[in-house]
Amino acid sequence: MNIKECFEKRLLRKIQPDIDKAKRSIEIAENKLETARKAFEKDMFEVCIIYSYTSMFHSARALLYKDGV
């Protein structure tokens, strides 16, 4: 499925870009990444993976908010 199909099926939709939400998502991503680092240092690898993924999710979300998607 390409991006055009995602818009047609309303899986994605255009919204007003929101820089405040984008900044908040970046803050969350940074916090989750720091938690992942601490978990890694304590050999808590499963927790590290979960927090790393969550950090990436919020980073991507910030881009979508910035672009109005």
N, C-alpha and C positions, 0 to 999 in steps of 0.2 A: 504494500500500500504506500503510495506516495503522499506528499503533504497536501496536494490538491484534493485527493480523495478524503483525507482526514477532515479538511474543511467542508467538503460536500456532505459528509456523513455526520458533521457536527461533533466530531471527536475533538476538534480544535475549532476555536472561533476567535475572531478579532475582537479585542476589547481596547479600551483606552489604556495606553501605556501608563504604568504606575511605578515611578522611581522609588517611592517610599516602600512599597511592597518588595521591590527588587533589593533595596538595601537591607531590609529586614531578613529576607531570605539569605543574603550573603552573611549576615551576622549569625544566623542559625547554622549555616554551613561551616563557618569558622569555628563555632563552639563545638559542633559535632566532630569536626576534624581534630580538634584539641583533645576531646574525649577519646577518640580513636587512638591518638598517639599515646595517651596515658595507659590505655588498655593494652596496647602493643608492648609497652615497657614492662608491664606486669604479666606478660605471656598469656593474656586473655584474648586469644586470636579470634574466636568467634564473635566476641563483643566488638573487637577492632573492625572486623569485616562489616558488621551491621552499621556501626557508626560511620565508617568510611563511605558505604553506599548511601546512607542518609545525607551525608555531606555533599556527595555528588548530585543527589536528587535536588537538594535545595539550591545548589549552584545552577543547575539547568533551569530550575523554576525561576530563578532570578532573571535569567536571560529572557525567558518567555514574558515575564512581567514587564521588563524593559522594552521589549519589542511589541507589546500589546497583543499577545496571543494567549 
